Amino acid sequence: MSIENKKERFQRLAEKRTNDVLERLRILGNCANRGQYDYTREDVQKIFGTIEREAKLIRIKFQGGETQKFKLS
């Protein structure tokens, strides 16, 4: 039995977690269906502004940083 080193563990977890994030973003994309949902341009700007800010924070977190919770209203 092989013991996983830090690099292997990072690769395994980073790949899984990145794929999880991408899948959740694809699911969020389902909310764009105007036949099923009603939203404003401001709602969309708030959603993607928050996603973009969080992505920047996560990038910075690899050097140190803090995260926040998202709230639409």
PyMOL commands that set and color helices and strands:
alter all, ss='L'
color gray80, all
select helices_A, chain A and resi 6-32+41-61
alter helices_A, ss='H'
color red, helices_A
deselect
rebuild
show_as cartoon
